[in-house]
């Protein structure tokens, strides 16, 4: 990440949040984790909890429940849904990473990141408590 092409790029979102990334090769990774709420600042109190599998299961369950509520197509998603979304998301982000140091991430990409996560939720199946 410290090569010449890894100058920081600031991604801006419609909700006013921003994210700085140096990943010019696959910025989708950073956007995916950020949009779905999986980035913690290094001094965040829950950061240590990430080492606890039960905590990760709990966070995963909450994330999947949230995605089920906000994505009407949640139960009809499949592995091909990721492929379809990736084609759109990757082309938008990769083209933009070649331009300036500031990039607005369109809502269609934000939604695509949610679809990526939701497909993984659907593929893991319903959780029983």
C-alpha positions as CSV (number, residue, x, y, z in Angstrom):
1,X,0.0,0.0,0.0
2,X,3.0,2.4,0.2
3,X,3.8,2.4,-3.5
4,X,3.5,5.5,-5.8
5,X,-0.1,4.7,-6.9
6,X,-1.2,4.4,-3.3
7,X,-1.8,8.1,-2.6
8,X,-4.8,8.6,-0.3
9,X,-8.2,9.1,-1.9
10,X,-11.1,10.4,0.2
11,X,-14.4,8.7,-0.6
12,X,-17.4,10.8,0.2
13,X,-21.0,9.5,0.7
14,X,-24.4,11.1,0.3
15,X,-24.9,10.9,4.1
16,X,-21.9,13.2,4.7
17,X,-19.5,10.5,5.9
18,X,-16.0,10.2,4.4
19,X,-13.4,7.4,4.2
20,X,-9.8,7.7,3.2
21,X,-8.3,4.8,1.3
22,X,-5.0,3.9,-0.3
23,X,-6.3,0.8,-2.1
24,X,-6.2,1.8,-5.7
25,X,-6.3,-1.8,-6.9
26,X,-9.5,-2.8,-5.2
27,X,-11.2,0.1,-3.3
28,X,-14.3,-2.0,-3.1
29,X,-12.9,-3.7,0.0
30,X,-12.7,-0.5,2.0
31,X,-16.1,0.7,0.8
32,X,-17.7,-2.6,1.5
33,X,-16.5,-2.7,5.1
34,X,-17.3,1.0,5.7
35,X,-20.8,1.0,4.2
36,X,-21.7,-2.1,6.3
37,X,-20.4,-0.6,9.5
38,X,-17.5,-3.0,10.0
39,X,-14.7,-0.5,10.4
40,X,-13.7,0.5,13.9
41,X,-11.2,3.2,14.8
42,X,-8.1,1.8,16.4
43,X,-9.1,3.2,19.8
44,X,-12.8,2.0,19.6
45,X,-13.7,0.1,22.8
46,X,-15.3,-2.8,20.8
47,X,-12.1,-3.4,18.8
48,X,-10.8,-6.0,21.3
49,X,-14.2,-7.8,21.2
50,X,-13.5,-8.6,17.6
51,X,-11.3,-11.4,18.8
52,X,-14.3,-13.1,20.4
53,X,-16.2,-15.5,18.1
54,X,-19.5,-15.1,20.0
55,X,-19.3,-11.3,19.6
56,X,-18.7,-11.7,15.9
57,X,-21.7,-14.0,15.6
58,X,-23.8,-11.4,17.5
59,X,-22.6,-8.5,15.3
60,X,-23.2,-10.7,12.2
61,X,-26.8,-11.5,13.3
62,X,-27.6,-7.8,13.8
63,X,-26.1,-6.8,10.5
64,X,-28.1,-9.5,8.6
65,X,-31.3,-8.6,10.4
66,X,-30.8,-5.0,9.4
67,X,-30.1,-5.8,5.8
68,X,-33.2,-8.1,5.7
69,X,-35.3,-5.1,6.8
70,X,-33.9,-2.6,4.3
71,X,-33.5,-4.7,1.2
72,X,-36.8,-5.8,-0.2
73,X,-35.1,-8.5,-2.4
74,X,-33.2,-9.9,0.5
75,X,-34.7,-13.4,0.3
76,X,-34.4,-13.7,-3.4
77,X,-30.6,-12.9,-3.5
78,X,-28.1,-15.4,-4.8
79,X,-24.4,-15.7,-5.6
80,X,-25.1,-14.2,-9.0
81,X,-26.4,-11.1,-7.3
82,X,-22.8,-10.4,-6.1
83,X,-21.5,-10.8,-9.6
84,X,-24.1,-8.4,-11.0
85,X,-23.4,-5.8,-8.4
86,X,-19.7,-6.1,-8.6
87,X,-19.6,-5.3,-12.2
88,X,-21.3,-2.0,-11.6
89,X,-19.5,-1.1,-8.3
90,X,-16.0,-2.0,-9.5
91,X,-16.2,0.0,-12.7
92,X,-17.5,3.1,-10.9
93,X,-14.8,3.0,-8.2
94,X,-11.9,1.9,-10.3
95,X,-12.5,4.7,-12.8
96,X,-12.8,7.3,-10.1
97,X,-9.7,6.1,-8.3
98,X,-7.7,7.1,-11.5
99,X,-8.9,10.7,-11.2
100,X,-8.5,13.1,-8.2
101,X,-8.0,12.6,-4.5
102,X,-11.7,13.1,-3.8
103,X,-14.3,10.7,-4.9
104,X,-18.1,10.8,-4.3
105,X,-19.4,7.3,-4.0
106,X,-22.9,7.1,-5.6
107,X,-25.8,5.7,-3.7
108,X,-26.0,2.8,-6.3
109,X,-22.5,1.7,-5.1
110,X,-23.6,2.0,-1.4
111,X,-26.6,-0.2,-2.1
112,X,-24.4,-2.6,-4.0
113,X,-22.2,-3.0,-0.9
114,X,-25.3,-3.8,1.1
115,X,-26.3,-6.4,-1.4
116,X,-22.9,-8.0,-1.2
117,X,-23.3,-8.4,2.5
118,X,-26.9,-9.6,2.3
119,X,-26.0,-12.3,-0.2
120,X,-23.5,-13.7,2.4
121,X,-26.2,-13.5,5.0
122,X,-28.7,-15.4,2.9
123,X,-26.0,-18.0,2.0
124,X,-25.2,-18.7,5.6
125,X,-28.9,-19.4,6.3
126,X,-31.3,-18.5,9.0
127,X,-29.8,-18.4,12.5
128,X,-31.6,-20.1,15.4
129,X,-31.2,-18.7,18.9
